[in-house]
Amino acid sequence: MQIVLNSPLDMHLHLRDADMLKRVAPLSSFSFSGAIIMPNLVPPITTIEALLEYRQRILSSTCRDNFKPLMTLFFKNDYSYNFLKDAKKYIAAVKLYPSGITTNSEGGVSNMDIGGLRDTFEAMSELGIPLLVHGETNGFVMDREEEFGSVYEQFAKNFPKLKIVMEHITTKHSAELLDRYENLYATITLHHLYITLDDVAGGMLLPHLFCKPIAKRPEDRDALLKLALSAHPKVMFGSDSAPHPVDKTESCGCAAGVFTAPIALQALAMLFEKHGKLKNLQAFVSDNATYIYEYEPIKKEVVLAKAPFVVPKSYEGVVPMFAGEEISWSIKNVR
């Protein structure tokens, strides 16, 4: 058995920088035709100059493959209309982080009051620039995303022309918001389709499954599965693949992030086949995103085959999800 995926896209990807960029970027560019690149470097990407320099470093690291990085800016509430107008030709979106809520998010937004965000949101609405949001409060860890739901609702109501993507949703509550507001969309990760908090900490602590937002309850995972497997038109695949050196993950103060880039398509095929929904995988990993972003991707065909693949225990010091395990699908060819 095999399946051909046309121009798969990863709509939420961390490539880091420097040596880590060189190490992990080819693992995405090999099998994806493009990806939305997160801007939370140190310092974050907030200028056109910094964005173009980062884009060039990505292109240099992925030059062997047919791959387009879709760049984003780190949200600041003082971006002017003219700045965003100039930036639009270089970016796919702007990414909003609540301050300090996840990796390298210091300098994000500390006050979600509509008044302080209005000018930038209105400029983005008028220019047709999507807003991507890491939606968590600083409350109790299992409640953070649901608590942020009221913020999403305020954004959606007050800026109906602003295309808002709820990034890496993890709760049933977030899933339900999609059908309440026309301008809300969402990305869903591979790991949140597979795991719950019990997989992370129910037995021995598994640091390579620790992520933000943290995995939730079985009923939350089931809600995400329902969206993804049915190829709901407002959801798209975003890996949130977040590499860290093994010494940063297997340590006190464990770095948050699940590294899935090299095995994402294979593991998704395994999951969709298990539920009898392989026919919907194309929409989830490409078609929905091209519609939502009004984007014509680079042409690339990825042939997946029903053949065993043993996931490496490490990719040059970065441990992937399913490390050392055998999964039932492989990448047969990329053309």
N, C-alpha and C positions, 0 to 999 in steps of 0.2 A: 504494500500500500504506500502511496505517496501523495503529497499535496503540493501545489505550486502557489506560493504567495507572491503577489505582484506589489513591488515597491513598499515593503513593510517600513513602518515609521515608529520611532520611539518618541513619544510626545512629552517626555520628562526624563532627562538624562544628565547625570553628573559626570564630567570628564576630568575634573580637577585641573592641574596645571603641572608644568615642569616635567620631572621624570614620571610622575604618575600619569599625566596626560599621554605621554609617549607609550606607556605600558598598556593603558586600557582603551584608548580611543580606537585602535585598529580592531579590537574585539567587538565594537559596535559597528564600525564602518564596513566590516566584512559582510554582515548579514542584513543591515538596514540601509535603506536608501537615503534616509535623513533622520534628524533628531532635533528636538527642542533642547537647547543647551542651557543649563542653569547658570545664573550669573553670580552665585555666592562664593566668589573667590575671596582671597585676602590680599589687597582690599577688593571690595565688590566692583562689578562692572557698572559704572554709572556715567561714563562718557563715551561718545562715539569713537574717540581715539583709542581708548582702552578696549572697546568692543572689537574694533577692526584688528587690533594687534592680537587679541585672543583668538579671533576667527582665523587669522593667518597661522597661528601656532597649531590650531586644530587641523587645518588643511595640510600643513606640513607633516603632521603625525598620521594622517589618513590618506596620503597621496597615492597609495597603491590601489585604492578602492573608489568606486563611483558612489560618492557620499556627499550630502550637503548639510552642514551644520546650520540650524535655524536659530539665530542668536536672540538673546533677551537682555534687557536692562534690569538692574536691581532698582526697584521702585523707590523714588523719592518724591515727597509731596510738593516739592518746589520745581519740578520739571515744568518749563513753560510750554505754551502751545508751539512756539517757533522751534524750540529745541526738539520736541517730539515730531514736528513736521519734518525736520531735517533728518531725524533718526529713523523715521518710518521706512525708508528705502533699505535700511540695513537690518531691521529687526522683525521678528515674528510676533513678539509680545513683550510685555513688561511684567516682571514677577514681584509680587508683594509678599514680604515676610514680616510677621509680627516680630518685634525686636527680641532677640535672645531665645527664640522658641526652638531653634534647631541649629544644625551645623552652620557656622559662619553667618549667622543672621543678626549679629550685633550691628546696629546702625539701621535696622529695619524700622517699621512703623510702631511707635509705642502707644499711640492713641488712635483708635478706629473711628473717632467722631467724624461724621460725614462732612461737617463744615471745613475741617482742615484738609480734607482730601478732594473737595468738590472741584477746584480749578483743574487739577490734573486729570481727574476722572472725566470731566466734561471735555477736555481736550482730547483724551483718548477715545471717547465716544464719537466725537466729530471726525476724528482722523481714522476711525476704524481699527484701532490698535487693541487687541485682546488684553485683558487683565488676568494673570495667573495668580492664584492665592494659595499659600500654605495656611490652611484654615485651622488654627488651634489657639486657644487661650492659654494662660499659665495656671489654670486650675488643676484639679486632680487629674492625673494622667489619663485615666479611662474616660473622662468626661470632656476633655479639652475640645475635641472636634465637634461634639454635639453642642457644646456651649457656644462655639463659634457660629453655629447655624443661624442665629439671630443677626449676626453681622452680615452673612451672605444675603439674608433676606432684605436687610436695609440697603445693601449695595444694589441688589437686583431691582428693588422698588424705586429707588431714587435715581437710578441711571439705567433706564430700560433699554437704551441703545448700546450700552456697554456690554460686550461679550465677555462673560466671566467664567473662567475655568476653575472649578474646585479641584485642586491638585490632590492626587493619591488619596481619594476618599476611602474611609475605613468603616463607616457606620451605616446602619439601616436608615437612620435619620437623614444623613446626607443623600443617600440614594433616593429617598422620597422627595427631597427638595427639587430634584431634576424636573419632575413633572408639574411642579407648582409655578415655576418661573421660566418663561420662554428664553431668557438670556443666560441661564445657568447651564453649564456643561461640566464634564468631569473626566479626569484620568483615573485609571485603576492600575495598580501594579500587579506583577506576577505573584509576589510573595503574599500580598493580602488576599489573593484568590486561593492560596494554598493553606495558610497558617492562621491559627488563633493565638491568643496570649498563652494558652496552655502549651503550645509547641515551643514557645520561647522560654517559659519559666515554670511549667507544670511539673517537670522532673528536674533533671540537672539543667542549670542555666546554659543556654546555647547563645553565646554572644554574637555569632554571625547571623542570627535571626532578629537581633535587637535593632529596632528602627523607630523613626519618628515620622508620622504618627505611629504609635505602637499598635501591634495587631490586637484586635478586639475579641468579641464573643462569637460563638458559632453562628448565631442568628444574623450577626453583622456580615460575616463572611458569606453566608447564604444569600444575603441581599445583593452583595457585589457579584457573586456568581450568576445570579439571575440576570443582572444587567449585562454582564460580559457575554455570557453564553447565548443570550437572545440577540446580541449585537444591537442593543438599544442605540438609536441614532445619535444620542447626545453623550455617549461615552466612547473613549478611545484608550488604547494602550499607552501607558507611560510607565516605564520600568522603575523610575526613581532609583536606578542602579547607582549605588553610592559606595565606591571603593575606598577602603582604608588599608594601610599596611597592617599585617597581622599583629604586630606588636602594639598597635593602637586599639585593635579590637579585643585581643585577648589580654586585657590589662585592667587594672583598677581605673574607673572612669571610662569604661568601654565606649568607644566611638560608635555612634548610631549610623546604621546603613547596611543594607543587604545588597550584595554584589551579584547581579543576575545577567548582566549584558551578554556574556558568551553563551548562555544556555536558555535565554528567554523564549525564543521562537520554538525550540524543541520542547520545552516544558509546557508551553501554551498548547502546542499540538497534542501533547499527551493528555492534558486536562480536557480540552475540547473533545477529543476522541472518547475519553472516558464517559462523557455526558452525551455522546451522540450528536455533537454540534460542530463538527469540523467544517461544515459548510458556512458557518458564521465567523470563522477565524479571520478571513480576509477583511471583512468589514471592521472587526475589532482592531486589527493591527494596521489598517491603512485607510480603507474607504471612508469611514466616519470622520477621521482626522482631516482628510482632504476636503471634505464638505464643510466641516466646522471652520477650518482655517482658510477656506477658499484657496487651496494650494495645489499646484500641479507638481507632483514629486518626480524626482529622477527615476527613470525606468530601470528596474532591477527585478529579476526573477530569482526567488529562493526556493529551491526544491527540497522539501523535507520528506524523508523516507522513514517508514516504520522499521527501524533497525536499531539495535541496542547501542547506546553511547555511554561510556563510563566518564563521568565528569571529573576532570583533573582535581586533585586535592588543593592545588594552588595555581594561580596564574601569576608567576613572578612575585610571589609574596602577598598576593591578594586572594583570599579564600572565597570561592563562590558558593551560592546556594546549591545544595545537593552535592557538595564536595565529596568525591570518592564513591558516590552512588551511581548505580546504573539506571539510566532513564531509557524509555522505549522508542524515542524518536531521535533522528540524527539529521544534520544538514548534509544532503547528498551533493548538491551543486549550487553555485551562485553564478548567475549569468546576466 
